[in-house]
Amino acid sequence: MEKKAKREKRKVVQSLMRYSFLIIILIGLFNGCKGIPDKNADIALYAGHSCWQESALAFKKMSEWMGHKVRFIDADYINNVGLDSFKILCIPGMNLPQYAQEMSLEGRENIKKFIHDGGGYIGICGGAIFAGEKAIWQGEQLSTDLLGLYKGTSRAPIDEIVPSPAYGMSRVNIVDSSHYITQSEPDSIWIFYYGSPALLPAQDENVAILGRYDVENLPMMLAFEYGHGRVFLSGAHPELEVNSYRDGTAPYDELDDRGSDWELMKKAVLWCLKELD
């Protein structure tokens, strides 16, 4: 009975969180769609129709905890305004096929030019898939047009970790302790998993694999340079704080992330900003 009551309470809280998030999104997108650059915002955060609300809100809360100002933008903003006034573009968890329909060829070129000219890109789950060349979902290759920032394929979901469409925690082993982002991380961390991809770069690509899923040793976390810019990709969701309301989302009471992943993400942001190497 107690567990049932907790589940019901969590559902109510999640509904309230989603409602509050939608209000924030509507205000942010109303301002963003006016096309007025926000010179005070470091990070452009995609929060259009196809994004996963909890992922976007958690990333916003996490960025504010780091001391960065975030501006919500949608695909129309990327397509028609561009990203020149920002330092980092983050694309969080999302419905990739829907996002690809919203994003024009000009929008994809705007993103690539932004990164090539020195901007940073952080992709989480669907945003990480979007960065590659090919995407395989449930054994079928998607016809979605991707960015192609690196030669590689993503594969999702990985039912050996958590059978789709369920969610859970995944153990991730840190396999490159020489990189700035992961040099002070423990040997393994636990990250929220929700239909997340494995990120499989081609062997000849100059891509650092920072972390691998404990299951099947599949690559989960990548970092690399693209032109003058930098790219950080995470298959799973380090922005979400399980069992904590500080990320603005309802906690998943039955899960335990065994610590916060925000310090790791802070280093990823600093690395993308080229403030620390």
C-alpha positions in Angstrom: 0.0 0.0 0.0 2.8 2.4 0.9 4.5 1.8 -2.5 1.2 2.3 -4.3 0.7 5.6 -2.5 4.2 6.7 -3.4 3.5 5.9 -7.1 0.3 7.8 -7.1 2.0 10.8 -5.4 4.7 10.7 -8.0 2.2 10.7 -10.8 0.5 13.8 -9.4 3.8 15.6 -9.0 4.9 14.7 -12.5 1.7 16.1 -13.9 2.2 19.3 -12.0 5.8 19.4 -13.2 4.8 18.9 -16.8 2.2 21.6 -16.6 4.7 24.1 -15.1 7.2 23.1 -17.7 4.8 23.7 -20.6 4.2 27.3 -19.2 8.0 27.8 -19.1 8.3 26.4 -22.7 5.6 28.6 -24.1 7.1 31.7 -22.6 10.5 30.8 -23.8 9.4 29.9 -27.3 7.3 33.0 -27.6 10.4 35.1 -26.8 12.6 32.9 -29.0 10.4 32.9 -32.0 10.5 36.7 -32.1 14.0 36.2 -33.5 15.6 38.6 -31.0 19.1 37.3 -30.1 19.8 37.0 -26.4 23.3 38.2 -26.0 23.3 37.2 -22.3 22.5 33.6 -22.8 25.4 31.2 -23.2 23.4 28.1 -24.0 20.7 27.6 -26.6 18.5 24.7 -25.5 16.2 23.0 -28.0 12.7 22.8 -26.4 10.4 22.4 -29.4 7.4 20.1 -29.9 9.5 17.0 -30.2 11.7 17.3 -27.1 11.3 15.2 -24.0 10.1 17.8 -21.4 11.9 16.3 -18.4 15.2 16.2 -20.2 15.0 19.8 -21.3 13.9 21.1 -18.0 16.6 19.1 -16.1 19.3 20.4 -18.4 18.0 24.0 -17.9 18.1 23.6 -14.1 21.6 22.0 -14.3 22.9 24.8 -16.4 21.6 27.4 -14.1 23.3 25.5 -11.2 26.5 25.9 -13.2 25.9 29.6 -13.5 24.9 29.7 -17.2 21.9 31.5 -18.7 19.8 29.3 -21.0 17.4 30.3 -23.7 14.8 28.0 -25.0 14.7 27.8 -28.8 12.7 25.7 -31.3 13.5 24.3 -34.8 12.0 27.4 -36.5 14.6 29.6 -34.6 17.4 27.4 -35.7 16.1 27.3 -39.3 15.6 31.0 -39.7 17.6 32.9 -37.1 20.7 30.8 -36.5 22.9 30.4 -33.4 25.6 33.1 -33.7 24.6 34.7 -30.4 25.2 31.5 -28.4 28.2 29.6 -27.2 26.7 26.1 -26.9 23.7 24.4 -28.5 22.1 21.6 -26.5 19.7 19.1 -28.0 18.3 17.0 -25.1 16.2 13.8 -25.3 13.7 14.0 -28.1 11.5 12.3 -30.7 14.1 12.2 -33.4 11.8 11.5 -36.5 9.5 14.4 -35.5 12.5 16.7 -34.9 13.9 15.8 -38.3 10.7 16.9 -39.9 10.8 20.2 -38.1 14.4 20.9 -39.0 15.1 22.1 -42.5 18.3 21.6 -44.5 19.2 25.2 -43.7 18.7 24.5 -40.0 21.1 21.5 -40.1 23.6 23.6 -42.0 23.2 26.4 -39.4 24.1 23.9 -36.7 27.1 22.5 -38.5 28.4 26.0 -39.3 27.9 27.1 -35.7 30.0 24.2 -34.4 32.6 24.4 -37.2 33.1 28.1 -36.4 33.9 27.4 -32.8 30.6 26.7 -31.0 29.9 23.8 -28.7 27.3 21.0 -29.2 25.9 18.8 -26.4 23.6 16.0 -27.4 21.8 13.8 -25.0 20.0 10.6 -26.0 18.0 11.7 -29.1 20.3 14.7 -29.4 23.3 12.3 -29.4 21.7 10.2 -32.1 21.1 13.3 -34.2 24.8 14.1 -34.3 25.8 10.9 -36.1 25.5 9.6 -39.7 23.1 6.7 -39.3 20.6 5.6 -36.7 19.2 2.1 -36.1 16.0 1.9 -34.0 14.7 -1.5 -33.1 16.8 -3.2 -35.8 15.6 -0.8 -38.6 17.7 2.0 -40.0 15.9 5.3 -39.8 15.6 7.4 -43.0 15.9 10.6 -40.9 18.4 13.2 -42.1 21.1 13.6 -39.4 23.9 16.1 -38.8 26.8 13.7 -39.6 29.2 15.4 -37.2 31.2 12.2 -37.1 31.3 8.9 -39.0 29.3 6.6 -36.9 26.0 4.8 -36.2 23.8 4.9 -33.1 21.7 1.9 -32.0 18.8 2.0 -29.7 17.1 0.8 -27.6 19.4 -1.7 -25.8 17.0 -4.1 -24.2 19.8 -5.9 -22.5 20.1 -2.8 -20.3 16.4 -2.0 -19.8 13.8 -3.6 -22.0 11.9 -0.9 -24.0 9.8 1.0 -23.2 10.8 0.8 -19.5 13.4 3.0 -17.9 16.0 2.3 -15.2 19.6 2.8 -14.2 22.6 1.8 -16.2 26.2 1.3 -15.0 28.7 3.1 -17.2 32.4 2.4 -17.0 34.8 5.3 -17.5 37.3 4.1 -20.1 39.3 7.2 -20.7 40.6 8.9 -17.6 43.1 11.1 -19.5 40.3 13.3 -21.0 39.5 16.5 -19.1 35.8 15.6 -18.8 36.4 12.3 -17.1 39.9 12.5 -15.5 38.5 12.9 -12.0 35.6 10.5 -12.4 35.4 7.2 -10.5 35.9 4.0 -12.5 32.1 3.7 -13.0 29.0 5.8 -12.6 25.2 5.1 -12.7 23.2 7.1 -15.3 19.4 7.2 -16.0 18.6 5.0 -19.0 15.4 5.4 -21.1 15.6 3.8 -24.5 19.0 5.4 -24.9 21.5 4.6 -27.7 24.9 3.1 -28.0 27.1 5.5 -30.0 29.4 3.6 -32.4 32.0 5.7 -34.2 33.9 4.4 -37.2 37.3 3.0 -36.3 39.1 5.6 -38.3 37.4 8.5 -36.6 39.3 10.8 -34.2 36.6 10.4 -31.5 37.3 9.9 -27.8 35.2 7.2 -26.2 34.9 8.3 -22.6 32.4 5.8 -21.2 30.9 2.5 -22.1 27.7 0.7 -20.9 28.6 -2.1 -18.5 26.3 -4.3 -20.6 28.0 -5.5 -23.8 30.7 -2.8 -23.4 29.0 -0.5 -25.9 30.1 3.1 -26.2 27.9 5.5 -24.4 29.8 8.8 -24.1 31.9 10.6 -26.8 33.8 13.8 -27.1 35.5 15.1 -30.3 36.3 18.3 -32.2 34.4 19.4 -35.3 36.2 22.2 -37.1 37.0 24.8 -34.5 34.2 23.6 -32.2 33.7 20.8 -29.7 31.0 18.1 -29.4 30.0 16.1 -26.3 27.5 13.3 -26.6 25.8 11.1 -24.0 23.6 8.2 -24.9 22.0 8.0 -21.4 20.7 10.9 -19.3 23.2 12.5 -16.8 21.1 15.7 -16.6 18.4 13.9 -14.7 18.8 13.7 -10.9 17.0 10.6 -9.7 15.5 11.0 -6.2 16.0 14.7 -6.2 13.7 17.7 -7.1 16.6 20.0 -7.8 16.5 19.2 -11.5 12.9 20.5 -11.7 11.4 17.1 -12.5 9.6 14.5 -10.3 12.0 12.0 -8.9 11.9 8.3 -9.8 11.5 7.0 -6.3 12.2 3.4 -7.0 15.6 4.1 -8.6 19.0 5.0 -7.1 21.6 6.9 -9.2 24.2 6.6 -6.4 25.3 10.2 -6.7 25.0 13.2 -9.0 26.3 13.3 -12.6 26.1 17.1 -12.7 29.8 17.6 -11.9 30.7 15.5 -14.9 28.3 17.6 -17.0 29.9 20.8 -15.7 33.2 19.7 -17.0 31.6 18.8 -20.3 30.2 22.3 -20.6 33.6 23.9 -19.7 35.3 21.7 -22.2 32.9 22.7 -24.9 33.4 26.3 -24.0 37.2 25.8 -24.2 37.5 27.4 -20.8 39.4 24.4 -19.4 41.3 21.6 -21.2 
